[in-house]
Amino acid sequence: MAPAKAVLTTKAPAPIPQLSQAVVYNGMVYCSGSLGIDPATGKMVEGTVKDRTRQVFKNLSAVLEAAGSSLKNVVKVNVFLTTMDNFAAMNEAYDEFITSAPKPCRTCVAVAQLPFGSDVEIECTAYLNAPSAKL
């Protein structure tokens, strides 16, 4: 079995020193929680929780792509909100990005606080794309 491999892409916000953007192990990609930070500016996206949720999925998509996967391969999602009042708006943005069947398993919880004052954080687990057939 191959050792775990860290994933790093400049198309998503740089991770803090204590974590990896994702780790690939045994055919799976384990993504760290992502916030609505624009990687080009390093700043939280302004607007609504829906805007930040969209940015979260852009970030997760970039990390998954760098790992050799995609949002269509996601099997588990954990969503953290600072208030369940944002549940419907988050779901609207979520549904723009998570479109493949079967839908992934998901947990959504409200927490007291998230890093950098965010109101949403999402992490996911996905399987790697199948290797290309060689001729």
Rosetta constraint file for C-alpha pairs under 8 A:
AtomPair CA 1 CA 26 HARMONIC 7.09 0.50
AtomPair CA 2 CA 25 HARMONIC 7.44 0.50
AtomPair CA 2 CA 26 HARMONIC 7.16 0.50
AtomPair CA 3 CA 25 HARMONIC 6.85 0.50
AtomPair CA 4 CA 23 HARMONIC 6.41 0.50
AtomPair CA 4 CA 24 HARMONIC 5.68 0.50
AtomPair CA 4 CA 25 HARMONIC 4.74 0.50
AtomPair CA 4 CA 26 HARMONIC 7.73 0.50
AtomPair CA 5 CA 23 HARMONIC 5.49 0.50
AtomPair CA 5 CA 24 HARMONIC 5.18 0.50
AtomPair CA 5 CA 25 HARMONIC 6.65 0.50
AtomPair CA 6 CA 20 HARMONIC 6.07 0.50
AtomPair CA 6 CA 21 HARMONIC 7.46 0.50
AtomPair CA 6 CA 22 HARMONIC 5.98 0.50
AtomPair CA 6 CA 23 HARMONIC 4.53 0.50
AtomPair CA 6 CA 24 HARMONIC 6.43 0.50
AtomPair CA 7 CA 20 HARMONIC 6.63 0.50
AtomPair CA 7 CA 21 HARMONIC 5.96 0.50
AtomPair CA 7 CA 22 HARMONIC 5.10 0.50
AtomPair CA 7 CA 23 HARMONIC 5.72 0.50
AtomPair CA 7 CA 24 HARMONIC 7.16 0.50
AtomPair CA 7 CA 63 HARMONIC 7.12 0.50
AtomPair CA 7 CA 66 HARMONIC 6.84 0.50
AtomPair CA 7 CA 67 HARMONIC 5.98 0.50
AtomPair CA 8 CA 14 HARMONIC 7.85 0.50
AtomPair CA 8 CA 20 HARMONIC 7.15 0.50
AtomPair CA 8 CA 21 HARMONIC 6.02 0.50
AtomPair CA 8 CA 22 HARMONIC 7.37 0.50
AtomPair CA 8 CA 63 HARMONIC 7.16 0.50
AtomPair CA 8 CA 66 HARMONIC 7.27 0.50
AtomPair CA 9 CA 14 HARMONIC 7.72 0.50
AtomPair CA 9 CA 62 HARMONIC 7.31 0.50
AtomPair CA 9 CA 63 HARMONIC 6.33 0.50
AtomPair CA 9 CA 66 HARMONIC 6.32 0.50
AtomPair CA 10 CA 14 HARMONIC 6.78 0.50
AtomPair CA 10 CA 39 HARMONIC 7.26 0.50
AtomPair CA 11 CA 39 HARMONIC 6.32 0.50
AtomPair CA 11 CA 59 HARMONIC 7.09 0.50
AtomPair CA 11 CA 62 HARMONIC 5.81 0.50
AtomPair CA 11 CA 63 HARMONIC 7.50 0.50
AtomPair CA 12 CA 38 HARMONIC 7.51 0.50
AtomPair CA 12 CA 39 HARMONIC 5.12 0.50
AtomPair CA 12 CA 58 HARMONIC 7.92 0.50
AtomPair CA 12 CA 59 HARMONIC 4.82 0.50
AtomPair CA 12 CA 60 HARMONIC 7.48 0.50
AtomPair CA 12 CA 62 HARMONIC 6.12 0.50
AtomPair CA 12 CA 63 HARMONIC 6.55 0.50
AtomPair CA 13 CA 37 HARMONIC 6.50 0.50
AtomPair CA 13 CA 38 HARMONIC 6.76 0.50
AtomPair CA 13 CA 39 HARMONIC 4.39 0.50
AtomPair CA 13 CA 40 HARMONIC 7.98 0.50
AtomPair CA 13 CA 42 HARMONIC 6.59 0.50
AtomPair CA 13 CA 59 HARMONIC 7.22 0.50
AtomPair CA 14 CA 21 HARMONIC 7.56 0.50
AtomPair CA 14 CA 39 HARMONIC 7.41 0.50
AtomPair CA 15 CA 19 HARMONIC 6.29 0.50
AtomPair CA 15 CA 20 HARMONIC 6.04 0.50
AtomPair CA 15 CA 21 HARMONIC 5.85 0.50
AtomPair CA 16 CA 20 HARMONIC 7.84 0.50
AtomPair CA 19 CA 32 HARMONIC 7.65 0.50
AtomPair CA 20 CA 32 HARMONIC 6.88 0.50
AtomPair CA 21 CA 31 HARMONIC 6.03 0.50
AtomPair CA 21 CA 32 HARMONIC 5.47 0.50
AtomPair CA 21 CA 63 HARMONIC 6.80 0.50
AtomPair CA 22 CA 29 HARMONIC 6.54 0.50
AtomPair CA 22 CA 30 HARMONIC 5.32 0.50
AtomPair CA 22 CA 31 HARMONIC 4.12 0.50
AtomPair CA 22 CA 32 HARMONIC 5.59 0.50
AtomPair CA 22 CA 63 HARMONIC 6.99 0.50
AtomPair CA 22 CA 64 HARMONIC 7.99 0.50
AtomPair CA 22 CA 67 HARMONIC 7.84 0.50
AtomPair CA 23 CA 29 HARMONIC 5.74 0.50
AtomPair CA 23 CA 30 HARMONIC 5.27 0.50
AtomPair CA 23 CA 31 HARMONIC 6.61 0.50
AtomPair CA 24 CA 28 HARMONIC 5.62 0.50
AtomPair CA 24 CA 29 HARMONIC 4.51 0.50
AtomPair CA 24 CA 30 HARMONIC 6.37 0.50
AtomPair CA 24 CA 67 HARMONIC 6.92 0.50
AtomPair CA 25 CA 29 HARMONIC 6.56 0.50
AtomPair CA 25 CA 30 HARMONIC 7.95 0.50
AtomPair CA 27 CA 127 HARMONIC 5.87 0.50
AtomPair CA 27 CA 128 HARMONIC 5.52 0.50
AtomPair CA 28 CA 125 HARMONIC 7.04 0.50
AtomPair CA 28 CA 126 HARMONIC 5.72 0.50
AtomPair CA 28 CA 127 HARMONIC 4.32 0.50
AtomPair CA 28 CA 128 HARMONIC 5.71 0.50
AtomPair CA 29 CA 64 HARMONIC 7.25 0.50
AtomPair CA 29 CA 67 HARMONIC 6.99 0.50
AtomPair CA 29 CA 69 HARMONIC 7.58 0.50
AtomPair CA 29 CA 125 HARMONIC 5.58 0.50
AtomPair CA 29 CA 126 HARMONIC 5.11 0.50
AtomPair CA 29 CA 127 HARMONIC 5.86 0.50
AtomPair CA 29 CA 128 HARMONIC 6.66 0.50
AtomPair CA 30 CA 124 HARMONIC 6.41 0.50
AtomPair CA 30 CA 125 HARMONIC 4.66 0.50
AtomPair CA 30 CA 126 HARMONIC 6.74 0.50
AtomPair CA 31 CA 60 HARMONIC 7.44 0.50
AtomPair CA 31 CA 63 HARMONIC 7.63 0.50
AtomPair CA 31 CA 64 HARMONIC 7.74 0.50
AtomPair CA 31 CA 123 HARMONIC 5.70 0.50
AtomPair CA 31 CA 124 HARMONIC 5.34 0.50
AtomPair CA 31 CA 125 HARMONIC 5.99 0.50
AtomPair CA 32 CA 123 HARMONIC 5.43 0.50
AtomPair CA 32 CA 124 HARMONIC 7.28 0.50
AtomPair CA 33 CA 121 HARMONIC 5.84 0.50
AtomPair CA 33 CA 122 HARMONIC 5.03 0.50
AtomPair CA 33 CA 123 HARMONIC 4.05 0.50
AtomPair CA 33 CA 124 HARMONIC 7.49 0.50
AtomPair CA 34 CA 56 HARMONIC 5.66 0.50
AtomPair CA 34 CA 59 HARMONIC 6.95 0.50
AtomPair CA 34 CA 60 HARMONIC 6.77 0.50
AtomPair CA 34 CA 121 HARMONIC 5.42 0.50
AtomPair CA 34 CA 122 HARMONIC 5.35 0.50
AtomPair CA 34 CA 123 HARMONIC 6.11 0.50
AtomPair CA 35 CA 44 HARMONIC 7.76 0.50
AtomPair CA 35 CA 52 HARMONIC 7.33 0.50
AtomPair CA 35 CA 53 HARMONIC 7.86 0.50
AtomPair CA 35 CA 55 HARMONIC 7.62 0.50
AtomPair CA 35 CA 56 HARMONIC 5.35 0.50
AtomPair CA 35 CA 118 HARMONIC 6.81 0.50
AtomPair CA 35 CA 120 HARMONIC 6.51 0.50
AtomPair CA 35 CA 121 HARMONIC 4.95 0.50
AtomPair CA 35 CA 122 HARMONIC 6.95 0.50
AtomPair CA 36 CA 44 HARMONIC 5.58 0.50
AtomPair CA 36 CA 45 HARMONIC 5.78 0.50
AtomPair CA 36 CA 51 HARMONIC 7.81 0.50
AtomPair CA 36 CA 52 HARMONIC 4.31 0.50
AtomPair CA 36 CA 53 HARMONIC 6.19 0.50
AtomPair CA 36 CA 54 HARMONIC 7.45 0.50
AtomPair CA 36 CA 55 HARMONIC 4.83 0.50
AtomPair CA 36 CA 56 HARMONIC 4.68 0.50
AtomPair CA 36 CA 59 HARMONIC 7.89 0.50
AtomPair CA 36 CA 118 HARMONIC 7.44 0.50
AtomPair CA 36 CA 120 HARMONIC 7.47 0.50
AtomPair CA 36 CA 121 HARMONIC 7.58 0.50
AtomPair CA 37 CA 41 HARMONIC 7.98 0.50
AtomPair CA 37 CA 42 HARMONIC 6.02 0.50
AtomPair CA 37 CA 43 HARMONIC 5.29 0.50
AtomPair CA 37 CA 44 HARMONIC 4.18 0.50
AtomPair CA 37 CA 45 HARMONIC 5.73 0.50
AtomPair CA 37 CA 52 HARMONIC 7.53 0.50
AtomPair CA 37 CA 55 HARMONIC 6.73 0.50
AtomPair CA 37 CA 56 HARMONIC 7.26 0.50
AtomPair CA 38 CA 42 HARMONIC 5.51 0.50
AtomPair CA 38 CA 43 HARMONIC 5.73 0.50
AtomPair CA 38 CA 44 HARMONIC 6.21 0.50
AtomPair CA 38 CA 45 HARMONIC 6.17 0.50
AtomPair CA 38 CA 55 HARMONIC 6.87 0.50
AtomPair CA 39 CA 43 HARMONIC 7.55 0.50
AtomPair CA 39 CA 59 HARMONIC 7.95 0.50
AtomPair CA 44 CA 52 HARMONIC 7.61 0.50
AtomPair CA 44 CA 118 HARMONIC 7.67 0.50
AtomPair CA 45 CA 51 HARMONIC 6.99 0.50
AtomPair CA 45 CA 52 HARMONIC 5.76 0.50
AtomPair CA 45 CA 55 HARMONIC 7.31 0.50
AtomPair CA 46 CA 51 HARMONIC 7.36 0.50
AtomPair CA 46 CA 52 HARMONIC 7.38 0.50
AtomPair CA 47 CA 51 HARMONIC 5.98 0.50
AtomPair CA 47 CA 52 HARMONIC 7.44 0.50
AtomPair CA 48 CA 52 HARMONIC 6.52 0.50
AtomPair CA 49 CA 53 HARMONIC 5.94 0.50
AtomPair CA 49 CA 86 HARMONIC 6.77 0.50
AtomPair CA 49 CA 89 HARMONIC 6.77 0.50
AtomPair CA 49 CA 90 HARMONIC 6.39 0.50
AtomPair CA 49 CA 119 HARMONIC 6.61 0.50
AtomPair CA 49 CA 120 HARMONIC 6.86 0.50
AtomPair CA 50 CA 54 HARMONIC 6.24 0.50
AtomPair CA 50 CA 89 HARMONIC 5.41 0.50
AtomPair CA 50 CA 90 HARMONIC 5.31 0.50
AtomPair CA 50 CA 92 HARMONIC 7.25 0.50
AtomPair CA 50 CA 93 HARMONIC 5.59 0.50
AtomPair CA 51 CA 55 HARMONIC 6.48 0.50
AtomPair CA 51 CA 93 HARMONIC 7.71 0.50
AtomPair CA 52 CA 56 HARMONIC 6.14 0.50
AtomPair CA 52 CA 120 HARMONIC 7.23 0.50
AtomPair CA 53 CA 57 HARMONIC 6.37 0.50
AtomPair CA 53 CA 90 HARMONIC 6.12 0.50
AtomPair CA 53 CA 93 HARMONIC 6.11 0.50
AtomPair CA 53 CA 94 HARMONIC 7.03 0.50
AtomPair CA 53 CA 120 HARMONIC 6.75 0.50
AtomPair CA 53 CA 121 HARMONIC 7.93 0.50
AtomPair CA 54 CA 58 HARMONIC 6.32 0.50
AtomPair CA 54 CA 93 HARMONIC 5.75 0.50
AtomPair CA 54 CA 94 HARMONIC 7.35 0.50
AtomPair CA 54 CA 97 HARMONIC 7.97 0.50
AtomPair CA 55 CA 59 HARMONIC 6.13 0.50
AtomPair CA 56 CA 60 HARMONIC 6.14 0.50
AtomPair CA 56 CA 121 HARMONIC 7.34 0.50
AtomPair CA 56 CA 122 HARMONIC 6.93 0.50
AtomPair CA 57 CA 61 HARMONIC 5.83 0.50
AtomPair CA 57 CA 94 HARMONIC 7.78 0.50
AtomPair CA 57 CA 97 HARMONIC 6.83 0.50
AtomPair CA 58 CA 62 HARMONIC 6.26 0.50
AtomPair CA 59 CA 63 HARMONIC 6.35 0.50
AtomPair CA 60 CA 64 HARMONIC 6.03 0.50
AtomPair CA 60 CA 71 HARMONIC 7.79 0.50
AtomPair CA 60 CA 123 HARMONIC 7.92 0.50
AtomPair CA 61 CA 65 HARMONIC 6.01 0.50
AtomPair CA 61 CA 70 HARMONIC 6.05 0.50
AtomPair CA 61 CA 71 HARMONIC 5.91 0.50
AtomPair CA 62 CA 66 HARMONIC 6.18 0.50
AtomPair CA 63 CA 67 HARMONIC 6.28 0.50
AtomPair CA 64 CA 68 HARMONIC 6.26 0.50
AtomPair CA 64 CA 69 HARMONIC 4.90 0.50
AtomPair CA 64 CA 70 HARMONIC 5.09 0.50
AtomPair CA 64 CA 71 HARMONIC 7.04 0.50
AtomPair CA 64 CA 126 HARMONIC 7.88 0.50
AtomPair CA 65 CA 69 HARMONIC 5.09 0.50
AtomPair CA 65 CA 70 HARMONIC 5.44 0.50
AtomPair CA 67 CA 128 HARMONIC 7.55 0.50
AtomPair CA 68 CA 128 HARMONIC 5.72 0.50
AtomPair CA 68 CA 129 HARMONIC 5.97 0.50
AtomPair CA 69 CA 73 HARMONIC 6.52 0.50
AtomPair CA 69 CA 126 HARMONIC 7.05 0.50
AtomPair CA 69 CA 127 HARMONIC 6.58 0.50
AtomPair CA 69 CA 128 HARMONIC 4.69 0.50
AtomPair CA 69 CA 129 HARMONIC 5.06 0.50
AtomPair CA 70 CA 74 HARMONIC 7.15 0.50
AtomPair CA 70 CA 126 HARMONIC 7.55 0.50
AtomPair CA 70 CA 128 HARMONIC 7.88 0.50
AtomPair CA 70 CA 129 HARMONIC 7.62 0.50
AtomPair CA 71 CA 97 HARMONIC 7.38 0.50
AtomPair CA 71 CA 98 HARMONIC 6.70 0.50
AtomPair CA 71 CA 126 HARMONIC 7.55 0.50
AtomPair CA 72 CA 98 HARMONIC 7.00 0.50
AtomPair CA 72 CA 99 HARMONIC 7.30 0.50
AtomPair CA 72 CA 100 HARMONIC 5.57 0.50
AtomPair CA 73 CA 126 HARMONIC 5.15 0.50
AtomPair CA 73 CA 127 HARMONIC 5.60 0.50
AtomPair CA 73 CA 128 HARMONIC 7.21 0.50
AtomPair CA 73 CA 129 HARMONIC 7.51 0.50
AtomPair CA 74 CA 104 HARMONIC 6.08 0.50
AtomPair CA 74 CA 124 HARMONIC 6.72 0.50
AtomPair CA 74 CA 125 HARMONIC 5.70 0.50
AtomPair CA 74 CA 126 HARMONIC 3.96 0.50
AtomPair CA 74 CA 127 HARMONIC 6.67 0.50
AtomPair CA 75 CA 103 HARMONIC 7.49 0.50
AtomPair CA 75 CA 104 HARMONIC 4.35 0.50
AtomPair CA 75 CA 105 HARMONIC 6.04 0.50
AtomPair CA 75 CA 124 HARMONIC 7.61 0.50
AtomPair CA 75 CA 125 HARMONIC 5.94 0.50
AtomPair CA 75 CA 126 HARMONIC 5.39 0.50
AtomPair CA 75 CA 127 HARMONIC 7.47 0.50
AtomPair CA 76 CA 104 HARMONIC 5.09 0.50
AtomPair CA 76 CA 105 HARMONIC 4.71 0.50
AtomPair CA 76 CA 106 HARMONIC 5.67 0.50
AtomPair CA 76 CA 124 HARMONIC 5.52 0.50
AtomPair CA 76 CA 125 HARMONIC 5.20 0.50
AtomPair CA 76 CA 126 HARMONIC 7.03 0.50
AtomPair CA 77 CA 104 HARMONIC 6.65 0.50
AtomPair CA 77 CA 105 HARMONIC 6.27 0.50
AtomPair CA 77 CA 106 HARMONIC 4.67 0.50
AtomPair CA 77 CA 107 HARMONIC 6.41 0.50
AtomPair CA 77 CA 122 HARMONIC 7.03 0.50
AtomPair CA 77 CA 123 HARMONIC 5.84 0.50
AtomPair CA 77 CA 124 HARMONIC 4.38 0.50
AtomPair CA 77 CA 125 HARMONIC 6.62 0.50
AtomPair CA 78 CA 106 HARMONIC 5.71 0.50
AtomPair CA 78 CA 107 HARMONIC 4.84 0.50
AtomPair CA 78 CA 108 HARMONIC 5.91 0.50
AtomPair CA 78 CA 122 HARMONIC 5.69 0.50
AtomPair CA 78 CA 123 HARMONIC 5.31 0.50
AtomPair CA 78 CA 124 HARMONIC 6.22 0.50
AtomPair CA 79 CA 106 HARMONIC 7.55 0.50
AtomPair CA 79 CA 107 HARMONIC 6.09 0.50
AtomPair CA 79 CA 108 HARMONIC 4.51 0.50
AtomPair CA 79 CA 109 HARMONIC 6.37 0.50
AtomPair CA 79 CA 120 HARMONIC 7.26 0.50
AtomPair CA 79 CA 121 HARMONIC 6.00 0.50
AtomPair CA 79 CA 122 HARMONIC 4.57 0.50
AtomPair CA 79 CA 123 HARMONIC 6.71 0.50
AtomPair CA 80 CA 108 HARMONIC 5.85 0.50
AtomPair CA 80 CA 109 HARMONIC 5.19 0.50
AtomPair CA 80 CA 110 HARMONIC 5.77 0.50
AtomPair CA 80 CA 111 HARMONIC 6.46 0.50
AtomPair CA 80 CA 120 HARMONIC 5.62 0.50
AtomPair CA 80 CA 121 HARMONIC 5.12 0.50
AtomPair CA 80 CA 122 HARMONIC 6.20 0.50
AtomPair CA 81 CA 86 HARMONIC 7.12 0.50
AtomPair CA 81 CA 87 HARMONIC 7.61 0.50
AtomPair CA 81 CA 108 HARMONIC 7.47 0.50
AtomPair CA 81 CA 109 HARMONIC 6.25 0.50
AtomPair CA 81 CA 110 HARMONIC 4.74 0.50
AtomPair CA 81 CA 111 HARMONIC 6.06 0.50
AtomPair CA 81 CA 119 HARMONIC 5.58 0.50
AtomPair CA 81 CA 120 HARMONIC 4.69 0.50
AtomPair CA 81 CA 121 HARMONIC 6.72 0.50
AtomPair CA 82 CA 110 HARMONIC 5.24 0.50
AtomPair CA 82 CA 111 HARMONIC 5.05 0.50
AtomPair CA 82 CA 112 HARMONIC 5.78 0.50
AtomPair CA 82 CA 113 HARMONIC 5.93 0.50
AtomPair CA 82 CA 114 HARMONIC 7.07 0.50
AtomPair CA 82 CA 118 HARMONIC 7.98 0.50
AtomPair CA 82 CA 119 HARMONIC 5.11 0.50
AtomPair CA 82 CA 120 HARMONIC 6.70 0.50
AtomPair CA 83 CA 87 HARMONIC 7.71 0.50
AtomPair CA 83 CA 110 HARMONIC 5.52 0.50
AtomPair CA 83 CA 111 HARMONIC 7.22 0.50
AtomPair CA 83 CA 119 HARMONIC 7.57 0.50
AtomPair CA 84 CA 109 HARMONIC 7.82 0.50
AtomPair CA 84 CA 110 HARMONIC 6.01 0.50
AtomPair CA 86 CA 90 HARMONIC 6.00 0.50
AtomPair CA 87 CA 91 HARMONIC 6.12 0.50
AtomPair CA 88 CA 92 HARMONIC 6.31 0.50
AtomPair CA 89 CA 93 HARMONIC 6.66 0.50
AtomPair CA 90 CA 94 HARMONIC 5.99 0.50
AtomPair CA 91 CA 95 HARMONIC 5.99 0.50
AtomPair CA 92 CA 96 HARMONIC 6.77 0.50
AtomPair CA 93 CA 97 HARMONIC 7.02 0.50
AtomPair CA 94 CA 98 HARMONIC 5.97 0.50
AtomPair CA 95 CA 99 HARMONIC 6.30 0.50
AtomPair CA 98 CA 103 HARMONIC 7.26 0.50
AtomPair CA 99 CA 103 HARMONIC 7.34 0.50
AtomPair CA 113 CA 117 HARMONIC 7.16 0.50
AtomPair CA 113 CA 118 HARMONIC 7.81 0.50
AtomPair CA 113 CA 119 HARMONIC 7.75 0.50
AtomPair CA 114 CA 118 HARMONIC 5.48 0.50
AtomPair CA 114 CA 119 HARMONIC 6.60 0.50
AtomPair CA 114 CA 120 HARMONIC 7.36 0.50
AtomPair CA 114 CA 121 HARMONIC 7.34 0.50
